[in-house]
Amino acid sequence: MSLAIKDDEVDIVIGALRSDLTTFMNEWRPMFSRFHLIIVKDPDLKEELKIPEGFNLDVYGKPDIDQVVGSSTSILFSGYLCRYFGYLVSRKKYIISVDDDCLPARDPKGFLVDAVAQNISNLTNPATPFFFNTLYDPYAEGADFVRGYPFSLRGGVKCALSCGLWLNLADHDAPTQALKARQRNSRYVDAVMTVPAGSLIPISGINIAFEREAVGPALVPALKLAGEGKCRWETMEDIWSGLCVKVVCDHLGLGVKTGLPYIWRTDRGDPIASLKKEWEGVKLMEEVIPFFQSVRLPREATTVEECIVEVANAVKERLGSMDPVFARAAKAMLDWIKLWQSVGSSSSRSSAV
Amino acid sequence: MVEPATATQAAAPVMPQLKDELDIVIPTIRNLDFLEMWRPFFQPYHLIIVQDGDPSKTIKVPPGFDYELYNRNDINKILGPKASCISFKDSACRCFGYMVSKKKYIFTIDDDCFVAKDPSGKAVNALEQHIKNLLCPSTPFFFNTLYDPFREGADFVRGYPFSLREGVPTAVSHGLWLNIPDYDAPTQLVKPLERNTRFVDAVLTIPKGTLFPMCGMNLAFDRDLIGPAMYFGLMGDGQPIGRYDDMWAGWCIKVICDHLGLGVKTGLPYIYHSKASNPFVNLRKEYKGIFWQEEIIPFFQQAVLPKDCTTVQKCYVELAKQVKEKLSKVDPYFDKLADAMVTWNKAWDELNPPTAGSVPNGKPA
């Protein structure tokens, strides 16, 4: 049922927060080597990047970012936000992005998981956000829609974003990981499912894929914490971005999936140190979630860009006075749309497929 | 290829949880041989057997089980004219068992469901998992990407607001099936050989505002929280549709749970579904439903319950009113169904009078 994706329709975008990418690239070589890669070096990184041979890639660093974006924007493409520059300059239909401290995982049978192929499969099979299928992905081999699933909904809608999961170090926040210091995720849940329309989900940037032409502008590099750091425990940028994407997808009738593929996330960092340094993100979620749950987009917003502008304005109006980080996020969102329209290729049409 | 489990004794818990607070409701028309396989898991519990079909037939219950059995004559005697709301010649009659139970929790299972094996080959104690699901909170307001955060080895993910981490009480635990999947007739006809061999090791809360097709083959719920809404409708003899009983109840309970802030879980446990029903027979039963559900689903998706519906009964009676108002135009059947919903409610209250000092149902005090 899935569409065949040509290799040249995919960009793999990696934000390099570490300089030595040798092990990372070599471990991913079997899955990555067919595709074009965009590697964006964190502008704060002083060392030269070490990248092994044999890949078709483009590397961007601070000079490139300055040249393309210059001082036209308030967006700081540093730390975890550097990968968004890759989204901006990509010319491909699909983007797959994983953190540079992640390696391929193995499934319960011991086989290496091709996270790229699974993500592509998720994006090219329809999503089913309007009714929950109890056997999860109805398009998976050996599965289907269950009794009671309305036939008119079985065609599904386009899947715009796929959010994968992590074995070993799961994406818990710092307080949780600090409390359960030795807990590692070893449960391989063999399912892909569509996140229902109207339901919000914390989309982790550690392992995502999306159709750039459908929702690219909605992945916004906007929420930068005051103490933003180089550990996932010290950022909420992806959570913010994911909430924007979900709200826009729900409005435009696009789908978001979660579940497979798993990647293996290596142990890194100290949650207690992160917590001491930065717990602002955890606090902010208390305001952020109710805001996104209540945001309503007008009928007239029919493109992704229009939707993001609406959300940004709502952020400014309703959250701006609560914390300066929100006012900055709103501005960054508007700047992002302008940037996307001037630099990004083929601004997305309205979602009607 | 999946196989049912055989070595079940080894997996039986030392201390069966809730053994005096849970009834197992089984509808049957044939025999109860399948109970032998479940014995190590079920024997500590009380069974309510609802015998469908010819009441003159004797259903043999394997020795050693503590049970009560009701046939059609018993149902007519106990409910009098209200017995009209209980389906005849359809497993939907099982909801009579929910009504007469005196326990807090119900687990219901079909008589062609065997014990499943997990990927390691171990027998799955479905009842134990349902109890875990019901005793742990649900999280309907925000989706946790690691599924049930209360399971061992899991937790809430980064970004999950702390104020939502307590969760809400779980009203329903919906289990799944290996081997013969719960497909509708058209799908069965197209894929007669498909078997569900995928063991998805997850329990998850169905988000608020999302409907799902509930299957009654492997289901547990909290009677105090949601019992009066678990009516399985008018199916079988003399009715224009069949195989919509559990789904109808599922749509009603989900709307009510969403309104009252209760949780519905789906996923584990798996049972092994051994018998495939005849797809041609199913098609005849489901045929009208396939068209009707195109109207039914939007009805439930748009159903709004007024704020003053603070108990399950009030919610259910209101829902019955809306069914009559909005679905009667689809077919006069819905008019009858709405009336039956009200009859069920009255019968429930008669058989389950509130005791002095008891808490009104719905959310606990």
Boltz contact constraints between the chains, C-beta under 6 A:
constraints:
  - contact:
      token1: [A, 131]
      token2: [B, 211]
      max_distance: 6.0
  - contact:
      token1: [A, 132]
      token2: [B, 206]
      max_distance: 6.0
  - contact:
      token1: [A, 132]
      token2: [B, 210]
      max_distance: 6.0
  - contact:
      token1: [A, 132]
      token2: [B, 212]
      max_distance: 6.0
  - contact:
      token1: [A, 134]
      token2: [B, 212]
      max_distance: 6.0
  - contact:
      token1: [A, 134]
      token2: [B, 266]
      max_distance: 6.0
  - contact:
      token1: [A, 142]
      token2: [B, 198]
      max_distance: 6.0
  - contact:
      token1: [A, 144]
      token2: [B, 187]
      max_distance: 6.0
  - contact:
      token1: [A, 146]
      token2: [B, 182]
      max_distance: 6.0
  - contact:
      token1: [A, 146]
      token2: [B, 213]
      max_distance: 6.0
  - contact:
      token1: [A, 147]
      token2: [B, 182]
      max_distance: 6.0
  - contact:
      token1: [A, 147]
      token2: [B, 183]
      max_distance: 6.0
  - contact:
      token1: [A, 147]
      token2: [B, 184]
      max_distance: 6.0
  - contact:
      token1: [A, 148]
      token2: [B, 213]
      max_distance: 6.0
  - contact:
      token1: [A, 148]
      token2: [B, 247]
      max_distance: 6.0
  - contact:
      token1: [A, 149]
      token2: [B, 213]
      max_distance: 6.0
  - contact:
      token1: [A, 150]
      token2: [B, 293]
      max_distance: 6.0
  - contact:
      token1: [A, 150]
      token2: [B, 294]
      max_distance: 6.0
  - contact:
      token1: [A, 150]
      token2: [B, 297]
      max_distance: 6.0
  - contact:
      token1: [A, 152]
      token2: [B, 294]
      max_distance: 6.0
  - contact:
      token1: [A, 171]
      token2: [B, 157]
      max_distance: 6.0
  - contact:
      token1: [A, 171]
      token2: [B, 158]
      max_distance: 6.0
  - contact:
      token1: [A, 172]
      token2: [B, 155]
      max_distance: 6.0
  - contact:
      token1: [A, 172]
      token2: [B, 158]
      max_distance: 6.0
  - contact:
      token1: [A, 173]
      token2: [B, 158]
      max_distance: 6.0
  - contact:
      token1: [A, 176]
      token2: [B, 155]
      max_distance: 6.0
  - contact:
      token1: [A, 187]
      token2: [B, 153]
      max_distance: 6.0
  - contact:
      token1: [A, 187]
      token2: [B, 201]
      max_distance: 6.0
  - contact:
      token1: [A, 189]
      token2: [B, 200]
      max_distance: 6.0
  - contact:
      token1: [A, 189]
      token2: [B, 201]
      max_distance: 6.0
  - contact:
      token1: [A, 189]
      token2: [B, 202]
      max_distance: 6.0
  - contact:
      token1: [A, 190]
      token2: [B, 198]
      max_distance: 6.0
  - contact:
      token1: [A, 190]
      token2: [B, 200]
      max_distance: 6.0
  - contact:
      token1: [A, 191]
      token2: [B, 200]
      max_distance: 6.0
  - contact:
      token1: [A, 195]
      token2: [B, 143]
      max_distance: 6.0
  - contact:
      token1: [A, 196]
      token2: [B, 207]
      max_distance: 6.0
  - contact:
      token1: [A, 196]
      token2: [B, 210]
      max_distance: 6.0
  - contact:
      token1: [A, 198]
      token2: [B, 209]
      max_distance: 6.0
  - contact:
      token1: [A, 199]
      token2: [B, 143]
      max_distance: 6.0
  - contact:
      token1: [A, 199]
      token2: [B, 207]
      max_distance: 6.0
  - contact:
      token1: [A, 200]
      token2: [B, 142]
      max_distance: 6.0
  - contact:
      token1: [A, 201]
      token2: [B, 143]
      max_distance: 6.0
  - contact:
      token1: [A, 202]
      token2: [B, 157]
      max_distance: 6.0
  - contact:
      token1: [A, 202]
      token2: [B, 159]
      max_distance: 6.0
  - contact:
      token1: [A, 202]
      token2: [B, 160]
      max_distance: 6.0
  - contact:
      token1: [A, 239]
      token2: [B, 159]
      max_distance: 6.0
  - contact:
      token1: [A, 258]
      token2: [B, 145]
      max_distance: 6.0
  - contact:
      token1: [A, 285]
      token2: [B, 161]
      max_distance: 6.0
  - contact:
      token1: [A, 286]
      token2: [B, 161]
      max_distance: 6.0
  - contact:
      token1: [A, 286]
      token2: [B, 163]
      max_distance: 6.0
  - contact:
      token1: [A, 289]
      token2: [B, 161]
      max_distance: 6.0
